[in-house]
Amino acid sequence: MATRRLGVFGLPHAVVAVLVSTFFLGFGGGVVFPILPNLGAVVGIAPVVVGVILSANRIVRLLANAPVGAVVDRVGTRTPFVAGVILETVATAGYLLALRSSMPAVWFLGARVLWGLGSAFVLATAYTIAADVCDPESRGRTMSIVRGGTSLGFPAGMSLGGIVGEVYGASAAFAVATGLSVLACLVTYVAIPETHAVDGTGGVALRNIDLSSPALITGGANFALLFTYNGVVFATLVSFLDTVEAGGVAVGAQGTSGVLIGASVLTGSVFSVAGGKASDIMGRRVPVILTCFVCLSAGMVLLAIGTTFPILLASVLLLGAGQGGVGGPLVSLLGDLTASAEMGSATGTYNALGDLGATVGLLVSLPLGNAIGFPSLYRLTALVPISAAVVVIGCLYTTYDEIPSVTSG
């Protein structure tokens, strides 16, 4: 097992390796979103099929998260992480093949399926590595840095897909993302250590879902978070911008979407670190979680009235701050309440419920937005984070004599 040697910014070396690997890998996750919704009509993919393709990785990850979490507890972190990075690299290369295929929908769908399986391995092991090598007193900061850092490649990929795709075409954007994913493979193989004490007993199956209170409470909140942000916002923003007057769209709907989402996720990464650190200082995760859910809801309300670029930018920055600020403390709360040897399975369940939320959002939001109008969809979605905040506080109060603190968890 790896020791807790400190590297850049006082972070354990293992955490730094995870951050570098997932940054380069994240380009492949973000590049497809600003391209495929508009590309679909060009290559003959119906909007409903586009929604299925965009959500396919979440559906696969939804099924894979619990077994993958059990695998981590059985065999350790290094091998699953390496396998996940390789799978996501192959998936990114699949986008290039899709453009040259006579059946692009099939190839895009296959690539997203592979991406989903790979990301299940990467995320479960990334959070487990962080939990293994950090101290309880700094868990909020460390877990939040991992949560935000693993997302940093995604906004870069969104910008790459939106701007490079607009100027040079989809092929160029997918080719650059593939090259960066190969670089991620090299970094992963050289730098990712083994950190986890393994339990070689037991089987691995879909039934490995963790039904403990910490996993279900934090996972349910993650459902609401990803439904709102990764589901509704990501699936509909390009189409919504097509309905906005020219003054609100600087470089076309596709390019503006890439810039806005990139700025939002980058903001989320910053607030992820800030939220985790704040929860460490306060000794409580819940106040930060509740505040950020309110911020997320406010961002959805503002997006519903977004008819100019400043309003659109303000809305996505609020959304980014809310989703980033809540994510780190949520997964830190899970770590506070879960034994180290069970963290792989707990993380798998947490990710599974989040992916369920994102999958539902990706599947229903585009058809629903077309039916009732995107502003109405966004107003309805604003109720989801508020509802999640109420459920989290209610479940914690009814499950525990007092809401657990960082030191007592």
C-alpha positions as CSV (number, residue, x, y, z in Angstrom):
1,M,0.0,0.0,0.0
2,A,1.1,3.6,-0.7
3,T,2.3,5.8,2.1
4,R,0.9,9.3,2.7
5,R,3.8,11.1,1.1
6,L,3.0,14.7,0.3
7,G,3.5,16.2,-3.1
8,V,2.2,19.3,-4.9
9,F,0.3,21.8,-2.6
10,G,0.7,19.4,0.3
11,L,-1.5,16.7,-1.3
12,P,-0.5,13.0,-1.2
13,H,1.4,11.9,-4.2
14,A,-1.4,9.4,-5.0
15,V,-3.9,12.2,-5.2
16,V,-1.7,14.3,-7.5
17,A,-1.4,11.3,-9.8
18,V,-5.1,10.9,-9.9
19,L,-5.7,14.5,-10.7
20,V,-3.2,14.6,-13.6
21,S,-4.5,11.4,-15.1
22,T,-8.2,12.4,-14.9
23,F,-7.5,15.9,-16.2
24,F,-6.2,14.6,-19.5
25,L,-8.8,11.9,-19.6
26,G,-11.6,14.4,-19.0
27,F,-11.3,15.9,-22.5
28,G,-12.9,12.9,-24.0
29,G,-15.9,13.2,-21.6
30,G,-16.6,16.9,-22.4
31,V,-15.8,17.0,-26.1
32,V,-19.0,15.2,-27.3
33,F,-21.6,17.4,-25.6
34,P,-21.4,20.6,-27.6
35,I,-20.9,18.7,-30.9
36,L,-23.3,15.8,-30.9
37,P,-26.7,17.6,-30.4
38,N,-26.0,19.7,-33.5
39,L,-24.1,17.1,-35.4
40,G,-27.0,14.6,-35.0
41,A,-29.1,16.2,-37.7
42,V,-26.1,16.3,-40.1
43,V,-25.3,12.6,-39.8
44,G,-28.9,11.5,-39.5
45,I,-29.4,10.9,-35.8
46,A,-32.8,11.7,-34.4
47,P,-33.0,13.9,-31.3
48,V,-34.3,11.1,-29.1
49,V,-31.4,8.9,-30.2
50,V,-29.0,11.7,-29.4
51,G,-30.4,11.7,-25.9
52,V,-29.9,8.0,-25.6
53,I,-26.3,8.3,-26.8
54,L,-25.5,11.1,-24.4
55,S,-27.0,9.2,-21.5
56,A,-25.6,5.7,-22.5
57,N,-22.5,6.1,-20.4
58,R,-24.6,7.0,-17.4
59,I,-26.9,4.0,-17.9
60,V,-23.9,1.6,-18.1
61,R,-22.2,3.3,-15.1
62,L,-25.4,3.0,-13.2
63,L,-25.3,-0.7,-13.6
64,A,-21.5,-1.0,-13.1
65,N,-20.9,1.2,-10.1
66,A,-21.9,-1.2,-7.4
67,P,-20.0,-4.2,-8.8
68,V,-17.0,-1.9,-9.5
69,G,-17.0,-0.7,-5.9
70,A,-17.0,-4.3,-4.7
71,V,-14.1,-5.0,-7.1
72,V,-12.0,-2.2,-5.5
73,D,-12.6,-3.6,-2.0
74,R,-11.6,-7.1,-3.3
75,V,-8.5,-6.4,-5.5
76,G,-7.3,-2.8,-4.6
77,T,-7.2,0.5,-6.5
78,R,-4.4,0.4,-9.0
79,T,-5.6,-2.3,-11.4
80,P,-9.2,-1.0,-11.7
81,F,-8.0,2.6,-12.2
82,V,-5.6,1.5,-15.0
83,A,-8.4,-0.5,-16.7
84,G,-10.8,2.4,-16.5
85,V,-8.4,4.8,-18.1
86,I,-7.7,2.4,-21.0
87,L,-11.4,1.9,-21.6
88,E,-12.1,5.6,-21.7
89,T,-9.3,6.2,-24.1
90,V,-10.6,3.5,-26.5
91,A,-14.1,5.1,-26.2
92,T,-12.7,8.6,-27.2
93,A,-11.1,7.1,-30.3
94,G,-14.5,5.6,-31.1
95,Y,-15.9,9.1,-31.7
96,L,-13.5,9.4,-34.7
97,L,-14.6,6.1,-36.1
98,A,-18.2,7.1,-35.7
99,L,-17.7,10.1,-38.0
100,R,-16.3,7.8,-40.7
101,S,-18.9,5.1,-40.3
102,S,-22.1,4.5,-42.3
103,M,-23.8,3.8,-39.0
104,P,-22.6,6.7,-36.8
105,A,-25.3,6.3,-34.2
106,V,-24.1,2.7,-33.5
107,W,-20.5,3.8,-33.1
108,F,-21.3,6.8,-30.9
109,L,-23.5,4.6,-28.8
110,G,-20.8,1.9,-28.4
111,A,-18.2,4.6,-27.5
112,R,-20.5,6.0,-24.8
113,V,-21.1,2.5,-23.4
114,L,-17.3,1.9,-23.1
115,W,-16.9,5.4,-21.6
116,G,-19.5,4.5,-19.0
117,L,-17.7,1.3,-18.0
118,G,-14.4,3.0,-17.9
119,S,-15.6,5.9,-15.8
120,A,-17.2,3.6,-13.3
121,F,-13.7,2.2,-12.6
122,V,-12.0,5.6,-12.6
123,L,-14.4,7.4,-10.3
124,A,-14.8,4.6,-7.7
125,T,-11.0,4.2,-7.4
126,A,-10.3,7.9,-7.4
127,Y,-12.5,8.6,-4.4
128,T,-11.3,5.4,-2.7
129,I,-7.6,6.4,-3.2
130,A,-8.3,9.8,-1.7
131,A,-10.1,8.3,1.3
132,D,-7.2,5.9,1.8
133,V,-4.5,8.4,1.9
134,C,-6.0,11.4,3.7
135,D,-6.5,12.2,7.4
136,P,-10.0,12.7,8.8
137,E,-9.3,16.4,9.7
138,S,-8.4,17.2,6.0
139,R,-10.9,14.8,4.4
140,G,-13.1,17.7,3.2
141,R,-10.3,19.5,1.4
142,T,-8.7,16.3,-0.1
143,M,-12.0,14.7,-1.2
144,S,-13.2,18.0,-2.6
145,I,-10.0,18.6,-4.5
146,V,-10.3,15.1,-6.1
147,R,-14.0,15.7,-6.8
148,G,-13.3,19.1,-8.4
149,G,-10.0,18.1,-10.0
150,T,-11.4,15.0,-11.7
151,S,-13.9,17.4,-13.4
152,L,-11.3,19.9,-14.7
153,G,-10.7,18.1,-18.0
154,F,-14.4,18.1,-18.7
155,P,-14.9,21.9,-19.2
156,A,-11.7,21.9,-21.2
157,G,-13.3,19.2,-23.4
158,M,-16.5,21.2,-23.6
159,S,-14.6,24.2,-24.8
160,L,-12.5,22.1,-27.2
161,G,-15.7,20.6,-28.6
162,G,-17.5,23.9,-28.9
163,I,-14.7,26.1,-30.3
164,V,-12.4,23.7,-32.1
165,G,-15.4,21.9,-33.5
166,E,-17.0,25.2,-34.7
167,V,-13.7,26.3,-36.4
168,Y,-12.0,23.1,-37.5
169,G,-14.7,20.5,-37.4
170,A,-15.7,17.6,-35.2
171,S,-12.9,15.4,-36.4
172,A,-10.2,17.7,-35.2
173,A,-11.8,18.1,-31.8
174,F,-12.2,14.3,-31.4
175,A,-8.6,13.7,-32.6
176,V,-7.1,16.1,-30.0
177,A,-9.2,14.6,-27.2
178,T,-8.0,11.1,-28.2
179,G,-4.3,12.2,-28.1
180,L,-4.8,13.6,-24.6
181,S,-6.5,10.4,-23.4
182,V,-3.4,8.4,-24.6
183,L,-1.3,10.8,-22.5
184,A,-3.5,10.0,-19.5
185,C,-2.8,6.3,-20.1
186,L,0.9,6.9,-19.8
187,V,0.6,9.0,-16.7
188,T,-1.7,6.4,-15.1
189,Y,0.6,3.4,-15.7
190,V,3.7,5.2,-14.4
191,A,2.3,7.1,-11.4
192,I,-0.9,5.5,-9.9
193,P,0.1,3.4,-6.7
194,E,-1.8,0.8,-4.8
195,T,-3.5,2.3,-1.7
196,H,-6.2,0.0,-0.6
197,A,-6.3,-2.9,1.9
198,V,-8.1,-5.6,0.1
199,D,-10.7,-8.1,1.1
200,G,-10.4,-11.2,-1.1
201,T,-13.6,-12.7,0.0
202,G,-17.1,-12.5,-1.5
203,G,-18.4,-12.2,-5.0
204,V,-19.0,-9.3,-7.3
205,A,-22.5,-8.7,-8.8
206,L,-25.2,-6.1,-9.3
207,R,-26.5,-6.9,-5.8
208,N,-23.3,-5.3,-4.3
209,I,-25.2,-2.1,-3.8
210,D,-24.6,-0.6,-0.3
211,L,-27.9,-0.1,1.5
212,S,-26.3,1.6,4.5
213,S,-27.8,5.0,5.7
214,P,-24.7,7.0,4.8
215,A,-24.6,5.6,1.2
216,L,-28.3,6.1,0.6
217,I,-28.5,9.6,2.2
218,T,-25.5,11.0,0.3
219,G,-26.3,9.0,-2.8
220,G,-29.9,10.4,-2.9
221,A,-28.5,13.9,-2.7
222,N,-26.1,13.1,-5.5
223,F,-29.1,11.9,-7.6
224,A,-30.7,15.3,-7.3
225,L,-27.4,17.1,-8.0
226,L,-26.6,15.2,-11.2
227,F,-30.2,15.2,-12.4
228,T,-30.2,18.9,-12.3
229,Y,-26.7,19.7,-13.6
230,N,-25.3,16.8,-15.6
231,G,-28.7,15.8,-16.8
232,V,-31.0,18.8,-17.5
233,V,-28.4,21.5,-18.1
234,F,-25.9,19.5,-20.1
235,A,-28.6,17.9,-22.3
236,T,-30.6,21.1,-23.1
237,L,-28.3,24.1,-23.1
238,V,-27.3,23.9,-26.8
239,S,-31.0,23.6,-27.8
240,F,-32.0,26.3,-25.5
241,L,-29.4,28.7,-26.9
242,D,-30.9,28.0,-30.4
243,T,-34.0,29.8,-29.1
244,V,-32.2,32.8,-27.6
245,E,-31.9,36.0,-29.6
246,A,-28.5,36.6,-31.3
247,G,-27.3,39.1,-28.6
248,G,-27.2,36.3,-26.1
249,V,-25.2,33.9,-28.3
250,A,-21.7,35.2,-29.0
251,V,-20.2,32.5,-31.3
252,G,-23.2,30.4,-32.3
253,A,-25.2,28.1,-30.0
254,Q,-22.6,25.3,-30.1
255,G,-19.6,27.6,-29.3
256,T,-21.5,29.6,-26.7
257,S,-22.6,26.4,-25.0
258,G,-19.1,25.1,-24.8
259,V,-17.8,28.4,-23.3
260,L,-20.7,28.6,-20.8
261,I,-20.5,25.0,-19.6
262,G,-16.7,25.2,-19.5
263,A,-16.9,28.3,-17.3
264,S,-19.5,26.7,-15.1
265,V,-17.6,23.4,-14.5
266,L,-14.4,25.4,-13.9
267,T,-16.2,27.5,-11.3
268,G,-17.5,24.2,-9.8
269,S,-13.9,22.9,-9.5
270,V,-12.9,26.1,-7.5
271,F,-16.0,25.9,-5.3
272,S,-15.5,22.2,-4.7
273,V,-12.2,22.9,-3.0
274,A,-13.6,25.9,-1.1
275,G,-16.7,23.9,0.0
276,G,-14.7,21.0,1.3
277,K,-12.2,23.3,3.1
278,A,-15.1,25.3,4.7
279,S,-16.7,22.0,5.9
280,D,-13.3,21.0,7.5
281,I,-13.0,24.4,9.3
282,M,-16.6,24.4,10.5
283,G,-16.4,20.7,11.5
284,R,-19.8,20.2,9.8
285,R,-20.6,19.2,6.2
286,V,-24.4,19.9,6.3
287,P,-24.5,23.7,6.4
288,V,-22.3,23.9,3.3
289,I,-24.4,21.2,1.5
290,L,-27.6,23.1,2.2
291,T,-26.2,26.4,1.1
292,C,-24.9,25.1,-2.2
293,F,-28.2,23.3,-3.0
294,V,-30.0,26.7,-2.6
295,C,-27.3,28.2,-4.9
296,L,-28.0,25.5,-7.5
297,S,-31.7,26.1,-7.4
298,A,-31.1,29.9,-7.9
299,G,-29.0,29.2,-10.9
300,M,-31.8,27.2,-12.6
301,V,-34.3,30.1,-11.9
302,L,-31.9,32.6,-13.5
303,L,-31.2,30.3,-16.5
304,A,-35.0,30.3,-17.1
305,I,-34.9,34.0,-17.8
306,G,-31.5,34.0,-19.6
307,T,-32.0,36.1,-22.8
308,T,-28.7,38.0,-22.7
309,F,-25.2,36.7,-22.4
310,P,-24.5,38.3,-19.0
311,I,-27.6,36.7,-17.5
312,L,-26.7,33.3,-19.1
313,L,-23.1,33.6,-17.7
314,A,-24.3,34.5,-14.3
315,S,-26.7,31.6,-14.2
316,V,-24.1,29.0,-15.2
317,L,-21.6,30.4,-12.7
318,L,-24.2,30.0,-10.0
319,L,-24.9,26.5,-11.1
320,G,-21.2,25.7,-11.2
321,A,-20.7,27.1,-7.7
322,G,-23.7,25.2,-6.3
323,Q,-22.8,21.8,-7.9
324,G,-19.1,22.2,-7.1
325,G,-19.6,23.4,-3.5
326,V,-22.0,20.6,-2.6
327,G,-20.2,17.7,-4.3
328,G,-17.0,17.7,-2.2
329,P,-18.8,17.9,1.2
330,L,-21.3,15.2,0.1
331,V,-18.6,12.7,-0.7
332,S,-16.7,13.8,2.4
333,L,-19.7,13.2,4.6
334,L,-19.9,9.7,3.1
335,G,-16.2,9.2,4.1
336,D,-16.9,10.5,7.6
337,L,-19.6,7.9,8.1
338,T,-18.1,4.9,6.4
339,A,-15.4,2.4,7.5
340,S,-12.3,2.5,5.3
341,A,-12.6,-1.1,4.3
342,E,-16.1,-0.5,3.0
343,M,-15.4,2.7,1.1
344,G,-15.2,1.1,-2.3
345,S,-18.7,-0.3,-2.1
346,A,-20.1,2.9,-0.5
347,T,-18.6,5.0,-3.2
348,G,-20.0,2.6,-5.9
349,T,-23.5,3.1,-4.5
350,Y,-23.0,6.9,-4.2
351,N,-21.9,7.1,-7.9
352,A,-24.7,4.7,-9.0
353,L,-27.5,6.9,-7.5
354,G,-25.8,10.0,-9.0
355,D,-25.7,8.4,-12.4
356,L,-29.3,7.4,-12.1
357,G,-30.2,11.0,-11.6
358,A,-28.0,12.1,-14.6
359,T,-29.5,9.3,-16.8
360,V,-33.1,10.3,-16.0
361,G,-32.2,14.0,-16.7
362,L,-30.5,13.2,-20.0
363,L,-33.4,11.0,-21.2
364,V,-36.3,13.2,-20.3
365,S,-35.1,16.8,-20.4
366,L,-34.7,17.4,-24.1
367,P,-38.1,16.0,-25.1
368,L,-39.8,17.7,-22.2
369,G,-38.1,21.0,-22.9
370,N,-39.3,20.8,-26.5
371,A,-42.8,20.1,-25.3
372,I,-43.3,22.7,-22.5
373,G,-40.5,25.1,-23.4
374,F,-37.0,25.3,-21.8
375,P,-37.8,28.1,-19.4
376,S,-40.6,26.1,-17.9
377,L,-38.4,23.0,-17.7
378,Y,-35.7,25.0,-15.8
379,R,-38.2,26.5,-13.3
380,L,-39.5,23.0,-12.5
381,T,-36.0,21.7,-12.2
382,A,-35.2,24.4,-9.7
383,L,-37.4,22.5,-7.2
384,V,-35.2,19.4,-7.3
385,P,-32.2,20.8,-5.3
386,I,-34.5,22.4,-2.7
387,S,-36.3,19.1,-2.3
388,A,-33.0,17.3,-1.9
389,A,-31.8,19.7,0.8
390,V,-35.0,19.0,2.8
391,V,-34.6,15.2,2.4
392,V,-30.9,15.2,3.5
393,I,-31.6,17.2,6.6
394,G,-34.6,15.1,7.5
395,C,-32.9,11.8,7.0
396,L,-29.9,12.8,9.0
397,Y,-32.0,14.0,11.9
398,T,-34.1,10.8,11.9
399,T,-31.2,8.5,11.5
400,Y,-28.7,10.0,14.0
401,D,-29.2,11.4,17.5
402,E,-27.3,14.4,16.2
403,I,-26.0,15.3,12.8
404,P,-22.4,13.8,12.8
405,S,-19.5,16.2,13.0
406,V,-16.2,15.8,11.1
407,T,-14.3,14.7,14.2
408,S,-17.0,12.4,15.7
409,G,-18.1,10.7,12.4
